[in-house]
Amino acid sequence: MTVLKMLYANFQGISSLIRTEPLTRNLISPANVLSFTYKALVKEFSPSAPRVREVIDPQPSLGKTHNVKKGMLFVVVVGETVRLANWGLAGYQRQTTPELKARNVYAFKKPVSCGTSTDVSLPCMFSRVGRRNYDRDRILREESLLPVLKRAGMNVYWVDNQSGSKGGSDGVTELPIPVFNTFYLV
């Protein structure tokens, strides 16, 4: 009971640690055994679990390309906890993003989300289904935008610093972020 009280009192810090540090999360017993058992039995062997995603466009094209002397880099940053209303790049009166502004970064000013959790929002953001016609089974059955762009000739990478793409990066290379503050329980 004392352990439960301690966890409850420190829940915010502990939940953040568990989300951002997979090494630590996988060391917690018996939660790790239960989690991996659930993933193996329910998610992997469930008849509704998608195996191969339906190809949206087998031969996508990027359309007309302009002669660019330098290479072009297109980066999409998904920040679920940032409020657009408080972002300098999106018109907030106080400049809260001066370094991004100096780099001429474009901010999408009317983003929409399908839900309030990463598990719902992230796959939906990269799907063609969208918020209005939200259908989780369809979203997870079809490939996301990322492998379509890859097939069209773009080098597409998924870099994650938290809890994964929730299936949105299936079919593209995932790059690990070096963990500088990793600690080990002894």
PyRosetta script that sets phi, psi and omega in degrees:
from pyrosetta import init, pose_from_sequence

init()
pose = pose_from_sequence("MTVLKMLYANFQGISSLIRTEPLTRNLISPANVLSFTYKALVKEFSPSAPRVREVIDPQPSLGKTHNVKKGMLFVVVVGETVRLANWGLAGYQRQTTPELKARNVYAFKKPVSCGTSTDVSLPCMFSRVGRRNYDRDRILREESLLPVLKRAGMNVYWVDNQSGSKGGSDGVTELPIPVFNTFYLV")
pose.set_psi(1, -37.2)
pose.set_omega(1, 179.4)
pose.set_phi(2, -63.1)
pose.set_psi(2, -38.0)
pose.set_omega(2, 179.0)
pose.set_phi(3, -63.5)
pose.set_psi(3, -42.7)
pose.set_omega(3, 178.7)
pose.set_phi(4, -63.1)
pose.set_psi(4, -39.4)
pose.set_omega(4, 177.6)
pose.set_phi(5, -64.4)
pose.set_psi(5, -41.2)
pose.set_omega(5, 179.2)
pose.set_phi(6, -64.4)
pose.set_psi(6, -43.7)
pose.set_omega(6, 178.4)
pose.set_phi(7, -62.3)
pose.set_psi(7, -43.0)
pose.set_omega(7, 179.9)
pose.set_phi(8, -63.1)
pose.set_psi(8, -42.4)
pose.set_omega(8, -178.4)
pose.set_phi(9, -66.9)
pose.set_psi(9, -29.9)
pose.set_omega(9, -177.3)
pose.set_phi(10, -113.5)
pose.set_psi(10, 24.4)
pose.set_omega(10, -171.6)
pose.set_phi(11, -58.7)
pose.set_psi(11, -41.7)
pose.set_omega(11, -176.5)
pose.set_phi(12, -60.8)
pose.set_psi(12, -49.3)
pose.set_omega(12, 179.5)
pose.set_phi(13, -66.6)
pose.set_psi(13, -41.2)
pose.set_omega(13, -179.3)
pose.set_phi(14, -67.8)
pose.set_psi(14, -42.4)
pose.set_omega(14, -179.8)
pose.set_phi(15, -65.6)
pose.set_psi(15, -37.0)
pose.set_omega(15, 176.9)
pose.set_phi(16, -64.6)
pose.set_psi(16, -43.4)
pose.set_omega(16, 179.0)
pose.set_phi(17, -62.1)
pose.set_psi(17, -44.1)
pose.set_omega(17, -178.5)
pose.set_phi(18, -65.8)
pose.set_psi(18, -37.2)
pose.set_omega(18, 179.1)
pose.set_phi(19, -69.7)
pose.set_psi(19, -39.6)
pose.set_omega(19, -171.8)
pose.set_phi(20, -94.6)
pose.set_psi(20, -16.0)
pose.set_omega(20, -177.4)
pose.set_phi(21, -121.1)
pose.set_psi(21, 88.4)
pose.set_omega(21, -177.7)
pose.set_phi(22, -61.3)
pose.set_psi(22, -31.4)
pose.set_omega(22, 178.2)
pose.set_phi(23, -61.4)
pose.set_psi(23, -44.0)
pose.set_omega(23, 179.6)
pose.set_phi(24, -68.4)
pose.set_psi(24, -44.5)
pose.set_omega(24, -179.4)
pose.set_phi(25, -56.8)
pose.set_psi(25, -39.7)
pose.set_omega(25, -178.0)
pose.set_phi(26, -78.1)
pose.set_psi(26, -4.9)
pose.set_omega(26, 177.8)
pose.set_phi(27, -93.0)
pose.set_psi(27, -11.6)
pose.set_omega(27, -174.5)
pose.set_phi(28, -80.7)
pose.set_psi(28, 115.2)
pose.set_omega(28, 177.9)
pose.set_phi(29, -102.9)
pose.set_psi(29, 146.8)
pose.set_omega(29, -0.8)
pose.set_phi(30, -88.3)
pose.set_psi(30, 6.6)
pose.set_omega(30, -177.3)
pose.set_phi(31, -59.9)
pose.set_psi(31, -36.7)
pose.set_omega(31, -178.8)
pose.set_phi(32, -65.7)
pose.set_psi(32, -39.8)
pose.set_omega(32, 179.3)
pose.set_phi(33, -65.5)
pose.set_psi(33, -45.1)
pose.set_omega(33, 179.4)
pose.set_phi(34, -64.6)
pose.set_psi(34, -41.9)
pose.set_omega(34, -179.2)
pose.set_phi(35, -63.9)
pose.set_psi(35, -48.1)
pose.set_omega(35, -178.8)
pose.set_phi(36, -68.4)
pose.set_psi(36, -33.9)
pose.set_omega(36, 176.4)
pose.set_phi(37, -64.9)
pose.set_psi(37, -44.3)
pose.set_omega(37, 177.7)
pose.set_phi(38, -59.7)
pose.set_psi(38, -47.5)
pose.set_omega(38, -179.4)
pose.set_phi(39, -61.7)
pose.set_psi(39, -41.3)
pose.set_omega(39, -177.5)
pose.set_phi(40, -69.6)
pose.set_psi(40, -44.0)
pose.set_omega(40, -174.7)
pose.set_phi(41, -85.0)
pose.set_psi(41, -47.9)
pose.set_omega(41, -173.5)
pose.set_phi(42, -84.1)
pose.set_psi(42, -51.3)
pose.set_omega(42, -174.9)
pose.set_phi(43, -75.6)
pose.set_psi(43, -46.2)
pose.set_omega(43, -175.0)
pose.set_phi(44, -73.0)
pose.set_psi(44, -36.8)
pose.set_omega(44, -174.3)
pose.set_phi(45, -104.7)
pose.set_psi(45, 6.2)
pose.set_omega(45, 178.2)
pose.set_phi(46, -70.3)
pose.set_psi(46, 135.0)
pose.set_omega(46, 178.9)
pose.set_phi(47, -63.8)
pose.set_psi(47, -23.3)
pose.set_omega(47, -179.8)
pose.set_phi(48, -87.2)
pose.set_psi(48, -7.2)
pose.set_omega(48, -179.6)
pose.set_phi(49, -71.4)
pose.set_psi(49, 125.9)
pose.set_omega(49, -178.9)
pose.set_phi(50, -68.7)
pose.set_psi(50, 135.8)
pose.set_omega(50, 178.2)
pose.set_phi(51, -97.6)
pose.set_psi(51, -62.6)
pose.set_omega(51, 179.3)
pose.set_phi(52, -118.6)
pose.set_psi(52, 129.7)
pose.set_omega(52, -178.6)
pose.set_phi(53, -79.1)
pose.set_psi(53, 145.0)
pose.set_omega(53, 178.2)
pose.set_phi(54, -66.7)
pose.set_psi(54, 130.6)
pose.set_omega(54, -179.8)
pose.set_phi(55, -75.9)
pose.set_psi(55, 127.4)
pose.set_omega(55, -178.0)
pose.set_phi(56, -78.2)
pose.set_psi(56, -51.4)
pose.set_omega(56, -178.9)
pose.set_phi(57, -138.9)
pose.set_psi(57, 109.7)
pose.set_omega(57, -175.7)
pose.set_phi(58, -67.3)
pose.set_psi(58, -25.1)
pose.set_omega(58, -179.6)
pose.set_phi(59, -133.9)
pose.set_psi(59, 69.0)
pose.set_omega(59, -178.5)
pose.set_phi(60, -70.6)
pose.set_psi(60, 156.8)
pose.set_omega(60, 179.3)
pose.set_phi(61, -131.8)
pose.set_psi(61, 145.6)
pose.set_omega(61, 177.6)
pose.set_phi(62, -84.4)
pose.set_psi(62, -2.0)
pose.set_omega(62, 179.9)
pose.set_phi(63, 79.8)
pose.set_psi(63, -157.9)
pose.set_omega(63, -179.5)
pose.set_phi(64, -67.2)
pose.set_psi(64, 135.2)
pose.set_omega(64, 174.9)
pose.set_phi(65, -112.4)
pose.set_psi(65, 145.2)
pose.set_omega(65, -179.5)
pose.set_phi(66, -95.8)
pose.set_psi(66, 152.5)
pose.set_omega(66, 177.0)
pose.set_phi(67, -69.7)
pose.set_psi(67, 109.8)
pose.set_omega(67, -179.1)
pose.set_phi(68, -113.5)
pose.set_psi(68, 120.8)
pose.set_omega(68, -178.7)
pose.set_phi(69, -70.2)
pose.set_psi(69, -37.3)
pose.set_omega(69, 177.5)
pose.set_phi(70, -98.7)
pose.set_psi(70, 159.5)
pose.set_omega(70, 174.0)
pose.set_phi(71, -68.9)
pose.set_psi(71, 157.2)
pose.set_omega(71, 179.9)
pose.set_phi(72, -112.6)
pose.set_psi(72, 137.2)
pose.set_omega(72, 178.0)
pose.set_phi(73, -118.4)
pose.set_psi(73, 126.1)
pose.set_omega(73, 178.9)
pose.set_phi(74, -119.4)
pose.set_psi(74, 116.6)
pose.set_omega(74, -177.4)
pose.set_phi(75, -119.0)
pose.set_psi(75, 131.0)
pose.set_omega(75, 174.0)
pose.set_phi(76, -111.4)
pose.set_psi(76, 122.3)
pose.set_omega(76, 177.9)
pose.set_phi(77, -109.0)
pose.set_psi(77, 121.5)
pose.set_omega(77, 178.2)
pose.set_phi(78, -102.9)
pose.set_psi(78, 113.1)
pose.set_omega(78, 179.0)
pose.set_phi(79, -117.3)
pose.set_psi(79, 99.3)
pose.set_omega(79, -174.4)
pose.set_phi(80, -70.5)
pose.set_psi(80, -24.0)
pose.set_omega(80, -174.4)
pose.set_phi(81, -98.4)
pose.set_psi(81, -1.8)
pose.set_omega(81, 178.7)
pose.set_phi(82, -85.7)
pose.set_psi(82, 138.1)
pose.set_omega(82, 177.8)
pose.set_phi(83, -95.4)
pose.set_psi(83, 122.3)
pose.set_omega(83, -179.3)
pose.set_phi(84, -56.7)
pose.set_psi(84, -35.9)
pose.set_omega(84, -178.3)
pose.set_phi(85, -62.9)
pose.set_psi(85, -19.7)
pose.set_omega(85, -178.2)
pose.set_phi(86, -111.7)
pose.set_psi(86, 22.9)
pose.set_omega(86, -177.0)
pose.set_phi(87, -107.9)
pose.set_psi(87, 124.0)
pose.set_omega(87, -178.7)
pose.set_phi(88, -58.3)
pose.set_psi(88, -37.6)
pose.set_omega(88, 179.9)
pose.set_phi(89, -67.1)
pose.set_psi(89, -19.9)
pose.set_omega(89, -177.6)
pose.set_phi(90, -100.8)
pose.set_psi(90, 11.8)
pose.set_omega(90, 175.3)
pose.set_phi(91, 105.1)
pose.set_psi(91, 1.7)
pose.set_omega(91, 176.6)
pose.set_phi(92, -60.9)
pose.set_psi(92, 136.6)
pose.set_omega(92, -172.9)
pose.set_phi(93, -59.3)
pose.set_psi(93, -43.6)
pose.set_omega(93, 179.2)
pose.set_phi(94, -84.4)
pose.set_psi(94, 131.8)
pose.set_omega(94, -177.2)
pose.set_phi(95, -76.8)
pose.set_psi(95, 101.9)
pose.set_omega(95, -178.4)
pose.set_phi(96, -96.0)
pose.set_psi(96, -5.3)
pose.set_omega(96, -177.6)
pose.set_phi(97, -132.8)
pose.set_psi(97, 56.6)
pose.set_omega(97, -174.1)
pose.set_phi(98, -65.2)
pose.set_psi(98, -36.3)
pose.set_omega(98, -179.0)
pose.set_phi(99, -70.4)
pose.set_psi(99, -36.6)
pose.set_omega(99, 177.0)
pose.set_phi(100, -68.9)
pose.set_psi(100, -38.4)
pose.set_omega(100, 178.8)
pose.set_phi(101, -62.6)
pose.set_psi(101, -39.8)
pose.set_omega(101, 179.7)
pose.set_phi(102, -65.0)
pose.set_psi(102, -23.9)
pose.set_omega(102, -179.9)
pose.set_phi(103, -93.4)
pose.set_psi(103, 6.5)
pose.set_omega(103, 178.4)
pose.set_phi(104, 60.2)
pose.set_psi(104, 45.1)
pose.set_omega(104, 179.4)
pose.set_phi(105, -80.6)
pose.set_psi(105, 138.2)
pose.set_omega(105, 178.1)
pose.set_phi(106, -93.0)
pose.set_psi(106, 134.6)
pose.set_omega(106, 177.1)
pose.set_phi(107, -111.8)
pose.set_psi(107, 127.0)
pose.set_omega(107, 174.4)
pose.set_phi(108, -69.7)
pose.set_psi(108, 123.9)
pose.set_omega(108, -171.3)
pose.set_phi(109, -94.2)
pose.set_psi(109, -9.9)
pose.set_omega(109, 179.6)
pose.set_phi(110, -132.6)
pose.set_psi(110, 54.9)
pose.set_omega(110, 179.3)
pose.set_phi(111, -74.0)
pose.set_psi(111, 152.6)
pose.set_omega(111, 175.3)
pose.set_phi(112, -130.5)
pose.set_psi(112, 155.3)
pose.set_omega(112, -179.8)
pose.set_phi(113, -125.9)
pose.set_psi(113, 154.4)
pose.set_omega(113, 179.9)
pose.set_phi(114, -88.1)
pose.set_psi(114, -12.5)
pose.set_omega(114, -177.5)
pose.set_phi(115, -170.1)
pose.set_psi(115, -171.6)
pose.set_omega(115, -178.1)
pose.set_phi(116, -108.2)
pose.set_psi(116, 4.4)
pose.set_omega(116, 177.5)
pose.set_phi(117, -118.3)
pose.set_psi(117, 152.2)
pose.set_omega(117, 178.7)
pose.set_phi(118, -58.5)
pose.set_psi(118, -40.9)
pose.set_omega(118, -176.9)
pose.set_phi(119, -61.8)
pose.set_psi(119, -29.2)
pose.set_omega(119, 178.8)
pose.set_phi(120, -91.5)
pose.set_psi(120, -48.7)
pose.set_omega(120, -171.0)
pose.set_phi(121, -70.2)
pose.set_psi(121, -46.2)
pose.set_omega(121, -172.5)
pose.set_phi(122, -63.0)
pose.set_psi(122, -51.2)
pose.set_omega(122, 177.3)
pose.set_phi(123, -60.1)
pose.set_psi(123, -35.8)
pose.set_omega(123, -178.9)
pose.set_phi(124, -66.9)
pose.set_psi(124, -38.9)
pose.set_omega(124, -178.5)
pose.set_phi(125, -60.8)
pose.set_psi(125, -32.7)
pose.set_omega(125, -177.1)
pose.set_phi(126, -102.6)
pose.set_psi(126, 15.1)
pose.set_omega(126, 179.1)
pose.set_phi(127, -107.5)
pose.set_psi(127, 166.7)
pose.set_omega(127, 177.0)
pose.set_phi(128, -89.0)
pose.set_psi(128, -5.9)
pose.set_omega(128, -176.0)
pose.set_phi(129, -71.3)
pose.set_psi(129, -50.2)
pose.set_omega(129, 177.8)
pose.set_phi(130, 81.1)
pose.set_psi(130, 177.1)
pose.set_omega(130, -174.7)
pose.set_phi(131, -72.1)
pose.set_psi(131, -43.1)
pose.set_omega(131, -174.7)
pose.set_phi(132, -61.7)
pose.set_psi(132, -40.5)
pose.set_omega(132, -178.0)
pose.set_phi(133, -107.5)
pose.set_psi(133, 32.2)
pose.set_omega(133, -173.4)
pose.set_phi(134, -51.4)
pose.set_psi(134, 126.6)
pose.set_omega(134, 177.9)
pose.set_phi(135, -147.5)
pose.set_psi(135, 100.5)
pose.set_omega(135, -173.6)
pose.set_phi(136, -56.9)
pose.set_psi(136, -44.0)
pose.set_omega(136, -179.2)
pose.set_phi(137, -61.3)
pose.set_psi(137, -42.6)
pose.set_omega(137, 179.3)
pose.set_phi(138, -65.6)
pose.set_psi(138, -43.3)
pose.set_omega(138, 179.8)
pose.set_phi(139, -58.3)
pose.set_psi(139, -44.0)
pose.set_omega(139, -178.4)
pose.set_phi(140, -78.5)
pose.set_psi(140, -15.2)
pose.set_omega(140, 178.7)
pose.set_phi(141, -85.1)
pose.set_psi(141, -30.9)
pose.set_omega(141, -178.6)
pose.set_phi(142, -97.0)
pose.set_psi(142, 153.2)
pose.set_omega(142, 176.5)
pose.set_phi(143, -70.0)
pose.set_psi(143, 155.0)
pose.set_omega(143, 179.9)
pose.set_phi(144, -87.7)
pose.set_psi(144, 178.3)
pose.set_omega(144, 179.1)
pose.set_phi(145, -60.0)
pose.set_psi(145, -33.8)
pose.set_omega(145, -172.4)
pose.set_phi(146, -62.2)
pose.set_psi(146, -49.5)
pose.set_omega(146, 177.0)
pose.set_phi(147, -67.5)
pose.set_psi(147, -25.4)
pose.set_omega(147, 176.2)
pose.set_phi(148, -66.4)
pose.set_psi(148, -45.8)
pose.set_omega(148, 177.7)
pose.set_phi(149, -62.7)
pose.set_psi(149, -38.0)
pose.set_omega(149, 178.2)
pose.set_phi(150, -62.6)
pose.set_psi(150, -45.7)
pose.set_omega(150, 179.3)
pose.set_phi(151, -65.9)
pose.set_psi(151, -26.9)
pose.set_omega(151, 178.8)
pose.set_phi(152, -76.8)
pose.set_psi(152, -8.3)
pose.set_omega(152, 176.0)
pose.set_phi(153, 115.4)
pose.set_psi(153, 1.9)
pose.set_omega(153, 178.1)
pose.set_phi(154, -86.9)
pose.set_psi(154, 147.9)
pose.set_omega(154, 170.6)
pose.set_phi(155, -83.2)
pose.set_psi(155, 114.6)
pose.set_omega(155, -174.7)
pose.set_phi(156, -117.3)
pose.set_psi(156, 129.3)
pose.set_omega(156, 178.9)
pose.set_phi(157, -131.7)
pose.set_psi(157, 147.2)
pose.set_omega(157, 174.5)
pose.set_phi(158, -110.6)
pose.set_psi(158, 123.3)
pose.set_omega(158, 176.6)
pose.set_phi(159, -118.9)
pose.set_psi(159, 127.6)
pose.set_omega(159, -173.2)
pose.set_phi(160, -129.0)
pose.set_psi(160, 139.6)
pose.set_omega(160, 176.4)
pose.set_phi(161, -120.4)
pose.set_psi(161, 17.9)
pose.set_omega(161, -179.2)
pose.set_phi(162, -143.4)
pose.set_psi(162, -106.4)
pose.set_omega(162, -167.8)
pose.set_phi(163, -110.1)
pose.set_psi(163, 18.6)
pose.set_omega(163, 176.5)
pose.set_phi(164, 92.2)
pose.set_psi(164, 172.2)
pose.set_omega(164, -174.6)
pose.set_phi(165, -87.4)
pose.set_psi(165, -5.8)
pose.set_omega(165, -179.3)
pose.set_phi(166, 58.6)
pose.set_psi(166, 34.5)
pose.set_omega(166, 178.2)
pose.set_phi(167, 96.1)
pose.set_psi(167, -9.3)
pose.set_omega(167, -177.9)
pose.set_phi(168, -69.2)
pose.set_psi(168, -23.9)
pose.set_omega(168, -178.2)
pose.set_phi(169, -102.6)
pose.set_psi(169, 11.4)
pose.set_omega(169, 177.9)
pose.set_phi(170, -56.6)
pose.set_psi(170, 128.1)
pose.set_omega(170, 178.1)
pose.set_phi(171, 96.9)
pose.set_psi(171, -3.2)
pose.set_omega(171, 176.7)
pose.set_phi(172, -124.0)
pose.set_psi(172, 162.8)
pose.set_omega(172, -178.3)
pose.set_phi(173, -72.5)
pose.set_psi(173, 130.7)
pose.set_omega(173, 175.6)
pose.set_phi(174, -101.2)
pose.set_psi(174, 127.3)
pose.set_omega(174, 179.5)
pose.set_phi(175, -103.4)
pose.set_psi(175, 130.5)
pose.set_omega(175, 178.9)
pose.set_phi(176, -78.0)
pose.set_psi(176, 148.9)
pose.set_omega(176, 173.7)
pose.set_phi(177, -94.3)
pose.set_psi(177, 128.3)
pose.set_omega(177, 177.1)
pose.set_phi(178, -60.2)
pose.set_psi(178, 133.9)
pose.set_omega(178, -179.4)
pose.set_phi(179, -96.8)
pose.set_psi(179, 112.2)
pose.set_omega(179, -176.6)
pose.set_phi(180, -89.0)
pose.set_psi(180, -27.4)
pose.set_omega(180, -176.4)
pose.set_phi(181, -108.7)
pose.set_psi(181, 37.4)
pose.set_omega(181, -179.9)
pose.set_phi(182, -75.3)
pose.set_psi(182, 135.9)
pose.set_omega(182, 175.6)
pose.set_phi(183, -125.4)
pose.set_psi(183, 156.7)
pose.set_omega(183, -177.0)
pose.set_phi(184, -120.2)
pose.set_psi(184, 137.9)
pose.set_omega(184, 176.8)
pose.set_phi(185, -82.8)
pose.set_psi(185, 131.0)
pose.set_omega(185, -179.1)
pose.set_phi(186, -109.7)
pose.dump_pdb("model.pdb")
